[in-house]
């Protein structure tokens, strides 16, 4: 079962920047690229650093870990470069009115 929750206000996101949001035990990096909102796990699978503090590549639609430079796809969560080899979670996210809504795994929906 999944849960659909308000993640943040759409106006809280800045185009071309990532933001870390903690919600119900999930650390999520949220980014807006060309008006589209993406949400992936905020912890680098290699070094456990915050991806939201890294570099957002709008051309490559990826987020780079600030510690060792591994880059993660915003659409698949797959690492595009070493040293990371494991993907990070990708969250289903949508815009509903003025809110960004995320679907979280588990719990009652």
C-alpha positions as MATLAB code, in Angstrom:
seq = 'XXXXXXXXXXXXXXXXXXXXXXXXXXXXXXXXXXXXXXXXXXXXXXXXXXXXXXXXXXXXXXXXXXXXXXXXXXXXXXXXXXXXXXXXXXXXXXXXXXXXXXXXXXXXX';
ca = [
       0.000    0.000    0.000;
       1.185    3.572   -0.629;
       0.522    6.964    0.924;
       0.039   10.213   -0.959;
       1.245   13.234    1.026;
       1.869   16.935    0.518;
       5.622   17.383    0.186;
       5.846   21.174   -0.058;
       4.373   24.238   -1.704;
       5.300   24.521   -5.380;
       6.506   28.082   -4.764;
       9.096   26.728   -2.280;
      11.030   25.117   -5.147;
      13.538   27.078   -7.190;
      14.126   26.195  -10.835;
      17.523   24.565  -11.276;
      18.092   23.910   -7.559;
      17.568   20.893   -5.315;
      15.992   21.031   -1.872;
      16.080   18.422    0.889;
      12.768   17.598    2.517;
      12.310   15.135    5.381;
       8.890   13.510    5.529;
       7.814   10.543    7.631;
      11.283    9.034    7.846;
      12.165    9.654    4.185;
      14.959   12.078    3.205;
      14.003   13.317   -0.249;
      15.896   15.544   -2.679;
      13.347   17.526   -4.690;
      14.389   19.390   -7.821;
      12.680   21.412  -10.522;
      14.087   21.179  -14.051;
      12.333   23.005  -16.907;
       9.207   23.292  -14.771;
       9.082   19.552  -14.047;
       9.421   18.349  -10.452;
      11.564   15.310   -9.556;
      12.038   13.525   -6.231;
      14.784   11.020   -5.387;
      16.320    9.671   -2.195;
      18.575   12.323   -0.709;
      21.308    9.969    0.546;
      24.130    9.085   -1.829;
      24.265    5.286   -2.056;
      28.067    5.420   -1.868;
      28.884    7.868    0.933;
      25.493    8.725    2.518;
      25.919   12.462    1.824;
      22.980   14.750    1.025;
      22.427   14.884   -2.729;
      20.422   18.099   -2.373;
      23.671   19.814   -1.352;
      25.311   18.733   -4.607;
      25.290   20.038   -8.166;
      22.060   19.800  -10.174;
      22.731   19.221  -13.868;
      19.721   20.494  -15.759;
      21.151   19.255  -19.080;
      21.756   15.749  -17.796;
      18.736   15.788  -15.465;
      20.905   14.444  -12.646;
      22.100   15.316   -9.166;
      25.776   15.029   -8.245;
      26.933   14.049   -4.751;
      29.116   16.804   -3.285;
      31.476   14.321   -1.584;
      32.896   12.108   -4.379;
      31.075   13.283   -7.515;
      28.759   10.355   -8.226;
      25.855   11.588  -10.321;
      22.323   10.141  -10.033;
      19.564   10.273  -12.656;
      16.484   12.164  -11.472;
      14.269    9.855  -13.522;
      15.698    6.421  -12.655;
      17.831    6.950   -9.545;
      20.661    5.072  -11.274;
      24.189    6.354  -10.744;
      25.686    7.780  -13.946;
      29.242    7.773  -12.603;
      31.480    6.083  -10.061;
      32.141    5.564   -7.226;
      28.431    4.868   -6.559;
      27.106    1.650   -8.081;
      23.696    1.327   -6.365;
      20.660    3.427   -7.305;
      18.784    5.731   -4.948;
      14.989    5.576   -4.598;
      12.820    7.512   -7.033;
       9.528    8.874   -5.729;
       6.349    9.404   -7.706;
       5.728   13.130   -7.467;
       3.087   15.429   -8.953;
       1.853   18.991   -8.752;
      -1.709   19.404   -7.499;
      -2.782   23.020   -7.488;
      -0.141   24.912   -5.513;
       1.235   21.801   -3.808;
       3.875   19.212   -4.625;
       2.558   15.772   -3.684;
       4.646   12.628   -3.214;
       3.685    8.964   -3.063;
       5.483    7.144   -0.258;
       5.729    3.368    0.054;
       4.091    1.484    2.923;
       1.446    2.401    5.440;
      -2.203    2.911    4.713;
      -3.216    4.895    1.689;
];
